[in-house]
Amino acid sequence: MHAESPSPSVSRGSATILVIVGAAIVAERKVLACARAHPPELAGMWEFPGGKVEPGESETGALVRECQEELGVRIAVGDRIGDDIPLGHRRTVLKIFAARLVDGDPKPLEHAALRWLGRDELDDVAWLPADAPIVAALRAGPWLD
């Protein structure tokens, strides 16, 4: 598990960048994918669980909290996967971390559905465009070996 100081946003000049974190939870050579339930324009698209880093939270602390809220599980956060992904006219950045389950079985508390996907199943779902670079990194990297 990583330890880091709180950094909910990054300042670039006079603009503050919002940080969104996501977890690529891997178990038995499969990664957990979550189908969005809302908003309507994104419903049915697939993503990695996670959310906003709140003021005073570390990125990994936010990710642990978000996975508890969204899935009812405790996770251990590992290394980053891929690079920062700019969102929202570069005012928001997405950071994805590898993670593993510590306690609990994931439940779709805030999602329409969950699926465990192996390397050869990653293209079976319609990923949100922002998650596509992470899907490519998972396919090419060691996480699903």
Contacts in CASP RR format, 6 or more apart in sequence:
PFRMAT RR
TARGET T0000
AUTHOR 0000-0000-0000
METHOD contacts of the structure
MODEL  1
MHAESPSPSVSRGSATILVIVGAAIVAERKVLACARAHPPELAGMWEFPG
GKVEPGESETGALVRECQEELGVRIAVGDRIGDDIPLGHRRTVLKIFAAR
LVDGDPKPLEHAALRWLGRDELDDVAWLPADAPIVAALRAGPWLD
1 60 0 8 1.000
1 76 0 8 1.000
1 77 0 8 1.000
1 78 0 8 1.000
2 60 0 8 1.000
2 77 0 8 1.000
2 78 0 8 1.000
2 97 0 8 1.000
3 58 0 8 1.000
3 60 0 8 1.000
4 58 0 8 1.000
4 59 0 8 1.000
4 60 0 8 1.000
5 58 0 8 1.000
6 55 0 8 1.000
6 56 0 8 1.000
6 57 0 8 1.000
6 58 0 8 1.000
7 19 0 8 1.000
7 53 0 8 1.000
7 58 0 8 1.000
7 59 0 8 1.000
8 18 0 8 1.000
8 19 0 8 1.000
8 52 0 8 1.000
8 53 0 8 1.000
8 54 0 8 1.000
8 55 0 8 1.000
8 56 0 8 1.000
8 57 0 8 1.000
8 62 0 8 1.000
9 16 0 8 1.000
9 17 0 8 1.000
9 18 0 8 1.000
9 19 0 8 1.000
9 53 0 8 1.000
10 16 0 8 1.000
10 17 0 8 1.000
10 19 0 8 1.000
10 93 0 8 1.000
11 17 0 8 1.000
15 91 0 8 1.000
17 90 0 8 1.000
17 91 0 8 1.000
17 92 0 8 1.000
17 93 0 8 1.000
18 52 0 8 1.000
18 53 0 8 1.000
18 91 0 8 1.000
18 92 0 8 1.000
18 93 0 8 1.000
19 52 0 8 1.000
19 53 0 8 1.000
19 59 0 8 1.000
19 92 0 8 1.000
19 93 0 8 1.000
19 95 0 8 1.000
20 50 0 8 1.000
20 51 0 8 1.000
20 52 0 8 1.000
20 53 0 8 1.000
20 87 0 8 1.000
20 92 0 8 1.000
20 93 0 8 1.000
20 94 0 8 1.000
20 95 0 8 1.000
21 50 0 8 1.000
21 51 0 8 1.000
21 53 0 8 1.000
21 59 0 8 1.000
21 60 0 8 1.000
21 62 0 8 1.000
21 63 0 8 1.000
21 66 0 8 1.000
21 94 0 8 1.000
21 95 0 8 1.000
21 96 0 8 1.000
21 97 0 8 1.000
22 48 0 8 1.000
22 49 0 8 1.000
22 50 0 8 1.000
22 51 0 8 1.000
22 63 0 8 1.000
22 66 0 8 1.000
22 94 0 8 1.000
22 95 0 8 1.000
22 96 0 8 1.000
22 97 0 8 1.000
23 32 0 8 1.000
23 48 0 8 1.000
23 49 0 8 1.000
23 50 0 8 1.000
23 63 0 8 1.000
23 66 0 8 1.000
23 67 0 8 1.000
23 75 0 8 1.000
23 77 0 8 1.000
23 96 0 8 1.000
23 97 0 8 1.000
23 98 0 8 1.000
23 99 0 8 1.000
24 31 0 8 1.000
24 32 0 8 1.000
24 48 0 8 1.000
24 81 0 8 1.000
24 96 0 8 1.000
24 97 0 8 1.000
24 98 0 8 1.000
24 99 0 8 1.000
24 134 0 8 1.000
24 138 0 8 1.000
24 143 0 8 1.000
25 31 0 8 1.000
25 32 0 8 1.000
25 48 0 8 1.000
25 49 0 8 1.000
25 67 0 8 1.000
25 73 0 8 1.000
25 75 0 8 1.000
25 99 0 8 1.000
25 100 0 8 1.000
25 101 0 8 1.000
25 106 0 8 1.000
26 32 0 8 1.000
26 98 0 8 1.000
26 99 0 8 1.000
26 100 0 8 1.000
26 143 0 8 1.000
26 144 0 8 1.000
27 100 0 8 1.000
27 101 0 8 1.000
27 116 0 8 1.000
28 116 0 8 1.000
29 118 0 8 1.000
29 119 0 8 1.000
29 144 0 8 1.000
29 145 0 8 1.000
30 116 0 8 1.000
30 117 0 8 1.000
30 118 0 8 1.000
30 121 0 8 1.000
30 144 0 8 1.000
31 48 0 8 1.000
31 116 0 8 1.000
31 117 0 8 1.000
31 118 0 8 1.000
31 122 0 8 1.000
31 138 0 8 1.000
31 143 0 8 1.000
31 144 0 8 1.000
32 48 0 8 1.000
32 49 0 8 1.000
32 71 0 8 1.000
32 106 0 8 1.000
32 114 0 8 1.000
32 115 0 8 1.000
32 116 0 8 1.000
32 117 0 8 1.000
33 46 0 8 1.000
33 47 0 8 1.000
33 48 0 8 1.000
33 114 0 8 1.000
33 115 0 8 1.000
33 116 0 8 1.000
33 117 0 8 1.000
33 125 0 8 1.000
33 127 0 8 1.000
34 46 0 8 1.000
34 47 0 8 1.000
34 48 0 8 1.000
34 49 0 8 1.000
34 70 0 8 1.000
34 71 0 8 1.000
34 108 0 8 1.000
34 111 0 8 1.000
34 113 0 8 1.000
34 114 0 8 1.000
35 43 0 8 1.000
35 44 0 8 1.000
35 45 0 8 1.000
35 46 0 8 1.000
35 108 0 8 1.000
35 111 0 8 1.000
35 112 0 8 1.000
35 113 0 8 1.000
35 114 0 8 1.000
35 115 0 8 1.000
35 125 0 8 1.000
36 42 0 8 1.000
36 43 0 8 1.000
36 44 0 8 1.000
36 45 0 8 1.000
36 46 0 8 1.000
36 47 0 8 1.000
36 111 0 8 1.000
36 112 0 8 1.000
36 128 0 8 1.000
37 43 0 8 1.000
37 44 0 8 1.000
37 108 0 8 1.000
37 110 0 8 1.000
37 111 0 8 1.000
37 112 0 8 1.000
42 128 0 8 1.000
43 112 0 8 1.000
44 112 0 8 1.000
44 126 0 8 1.000
45 126 0 8 1.000
45 127 0 8 1.000
45 128 0 8 1.000
46 115 0 8 1.000
46 125 0 8 1.000
46 126 0 8 1.000
46 127 0 8 1.000
46 128 0 8 1.000
46 131 0 8 1.000
47 127 0 8 1.000
47 128 0 8 1.000
47 130 0 8 1.000
47 131 0 8 1.000
48 96 0 8 1.000
48 131 0 8 1.000
48 134 0 8 1.000
49 66 0 8 1.000
49 67 0 8 1.000
49 70 0 8 1.000
49 71 0 8 1.000
49 111 0 8 1.000
50 62 0 8 1.000
50 63 0 8 1.000
50 66 0 8 1.000
50 67 0 8 1.000
50 70 0 8 1.000
51 62 0 8 1.000
51 63 0 8 1.000
51 66 0 8 1.000
52 62 0 8 1.000
53 59 0 8 1.000
53 62 0 8 1.000
54 62 0 8 1.000
57 65 0 8 1.000
59 95 0 8 1.000
59 97 0 8 1.000
60 77 0 8 1.000
60 97 0 8 1.000
61 77 0 8 1.000
63 75 0 8 1.000
63 77 0 8 1.000
63 97 0 8 1.000
63 99 0 8 1.000
64 74 0 8 1.000
64 75 0 8 1.000
64 77 0 8 1.000
67 73 0 8 1.000
67 74 0 8 1.000
67 75 0 8 1.000
67 99 0 8 1.000
68 74 0 8 1.000
69 109 0 8 1.000
69 110 0 8 1.000
70 109 0 8 1.000
70 110 0 8 1.000
70 111 0 8 1.000
71 106 0 8 1.000
71 107 0 8 1.000
71 108 0 8 1.000
71 109 0 8 1.000
71 114 0 8 1.000
72 104 0 8 1.000
72 106 0 8 1.000
72 107 0 8 1.000
72 109 0 8 1.000
73 101 0 8 1.000
73 102 0 8 1.000
73 103 0 8 1.000
73 104 0 8 1.000
73 105 0 8 1.000
73 106 0 8 1.000
74 101 0 8 1.000
74 102 0 8 1.000
74 103 0 8 1.000
74 104 0 8 1.000
75 99 0 8 1.000
75 100 0 8 1.000
75 101 0 8 1.000
75 102 0 8 1.000
76 99 0 8 1.000
76 100 0 8 1.000
76 102 0 8 1.000
77 97 0 8 1.000
77 98 0 8 1.000
77 99 0 8 1.000
78 97 0 8 1.000
78 98 0 8 1.000
78 99 0 8 1.000
78 100 0 8 1.000
79 97 0 8 1.000
79 98 0 8 1.000
80 95 0 8 1.000
80 96 0 8 1.000
80 97 0 8 1.000
80 98 0 8 1.000
81 96 0 8 1.000
81 97 0 8 1.000
81 98 0 8 1.000
81 134 0 8 1.000
81 137 0 8 1.000
81 138 0 8 1.000
81 143 0 8 1.000
82 96 0 8 1.000
82 133 0 8 1.000
82 134 0 8 1.000
82 137 0 8 1.000
83 133 0 8 1.000
84 93 0 8 1.000
84 94 0 8 1.000
84 95 0 8 1.000
85 93 0 8 1.000
85 94 0 8 1.000
85 95 0 8 1.000
85 96 0 8 1.000
85 130 0 8 1.000
85 133 0 8 1.000
85 134 0 8 1.000
86 92 0 8 1.000
86 93 0 8 1.000
86 94 0 8 1.000
87 93 0 8 1.000
87 94 0 8 1.000
87 130 0 8 1.000
94 130 0 8 1.000
96 131 0 8 1.000
96 134 0 8 1.000
98 143 0 8 1.000
106 114 0 8 1.000
107 114 0 8 1.000
108 114 0 8 1.000
115 124 0 8 1.000
115 125 0 8 1.000
117 124 0 8 1.000
117 125 0 8 1.000
118 144 0 8 1.000
119 138 0 8 1.000
119 139 0 8 1.000
119 144 0 8 1.000
122 135 0 8 1.000
122 138 0 8 1.000
122 139 0 8 1.000
127 135 0 8 1.000
138 144 0 8 1.000
END
